[in-house]
Amino acid sequence: MSESRTTQNFRAFAKFGSFFASFPYYFSTEKTVKIPFLLKLYCYGIFLLSLIILVQITPDYLANLQWKTTSTRPTDNFCFTSFIAIFFIVKIVSYVICLLKNRNIVKLLAYFDSYDEESHFDTKKNISPIDFHFWGLLTGSLITIVGNYLVARHQFVVILSSDNAKYYLVTLLSWGNIDIAIFLNYVAHCFCEVSFIFHMCTLVYFLRCLKQKMIALQNQIVEKNLANDKVVVFENMLLSRKVFHINKIPGYEKAVVGFENPVEKLQKLVRIMREINCFCGEFIFVFISLTLCMGIVLLYVIITSLIYMATADRNLEIMKLGMFALTTVFLFSALKVAVLVNAGEQLKNVRQNFIFNLDMIRHENIHQIYDDNTVGDLKQLIKNHKFEINACGFFIVNRKLVVAMIGSMISFIVVLVQFRSTE
């Protein structure tokens, strides 16, 4: 089996994931995927070290939150403690899922290689996992880590100076140096954040590759069945619609060569979509669920922090730094959800346009190499499979999910405010 452009473009990103202990696989020059023992040991070793460091320090950090000194209400303290706890849980769980689902990445790349080889698919439009999604998530992650460092550094100094600190793994690794211990703690945070970015960017990359192949398949079918050579396609992911002459689509001439049965090709794309959902289902469910819970308590904490900042006897220095950290976390979480929703909506639009073009085929325009059964099978297949990001069957990642999340956040914040008013 020859290596597709999908796999070729993923090579550099795989090296990035391996360097940050998120992808224990190696693409050799013989077009095979290997699992070197040292790379596997490095990835899982870094994971265990990061997990132990975070699990050991987090309980003491929650028990000695400096923010509690500015609040006397139980609801405020509960929400802030819940926010910090969920924040750490998201990091750890994301890292775990990322390592567990790496085998699905290799399996998906094999599916793409098989599809490209059998359909002779080629296009001049190059898709890379290192795109504006990657740089946006990476920038947001770095800003979040910097904000956490500015807010929590003094508290980590207090925790690592206590008597219990001698039992921490980070203390042993730093030989008792507090500055090195704090640095190692934030390195563990970085590995968790990067694993999340690697997993999400890989998911978006696979969705964009699937979208590209669906557009190419759609164009081939329309060219063979319609007399008119002008069709409406979703070529640009930033534009909802654009009119093209199909013979001007980059790489189309090469893609038509060797095209045989469109039903079989669409079946392969359906199989790829199912495998993508197997790859990301648990990750999406855990991330969206915990992000919703974190968003509720985070917005409540931001509101109460603004109230406390208006009080003259509060420590404004702590509150200002805290507001900066809280705001960056909220915006970064919103960016993550927006990236997922955008990818899901783009794929949904391509499917809807696919159905529209099949419905527009008239009987007298059907090419002689196809019959009514072929077109009917295509319609039934594309209508039965929705090409959506499915979170283990619990919900679909689309715009409706955003509306539901906003409604839930507002409802629970109102309830928390009512609790606060009774204290």
Sequence and secondary structure as in RCSB ss.txt:
>XXXX:A:sequence
MSESRTTQNFRAFAKFGSFFASFPYYFSTEKTVKIPFLLKLYCYGIFLLSLIILVQITPDYLANLQWKTTSTRPT
DNFCFTSFIAIFFIVKIVSYVICLLKNRNIVKLLAYFDSYDEESHFDTKKNISPIDFHFWGLLTGSLITIVGNYL
VARHQFVVILSSDNAKYYLVTLLSWGNIDIAIFLNYVAHCFCEVSFIFHMCTLVYFLRCLKQKMIALQNQIVEKN
LANDKVVVFENMLLSRKVFHINKIPGYEKAVVGFENPVEKLQKLVRIMREINCFCGEFIFVFISLTLCMGIVLLY
VIITSLIYMATADRNLEIMKLGMFALTTVFLFSALKVAVLVNAGEQLKNVRQNFIFNLDMIRHENIHQIYDDNTV
GDLKQLIKNHKFEINACGFFIVNRKLVVAMIGSMISFIVVLVQFRSTE
>XXXX:A:secstr
    HHHHHHHHHHHHHHHTTS   EE TTS EE  HHHHHHHHHHHHHHHHHHHHHHHHHHHT GGGGG   HH
HHHHHHHHHHHHHHHHHHHHHHHHHTHHHHHHHHHHHHHHHHHHT   S    SSSHHHHHHHHHHHHHHHHHHH
HHHHHHHHHHTSGGGGG HHHHHTTT HHHHHHHHHHHHHHHHHHHHHHHHHHHHHHHHHHHHHHHHHHHHHHHH
 S  EEEE   TTSS EEEEGGGSTTHHHHHTT   HHHHHHHHHHHHHHHHHHHHHHHHHHHHHHHHHHHHHHH
HHHHHHHHHTSTTS HHHHHHHHHHHHHHHHHHHHHHHHHHHHHHHHHHHHHHHHHHHHT  GGG  TT  HHHH
HHHHHHHHH     BSTTS B SHHHHHHHHHHHHHHHHHHHHHHHT 
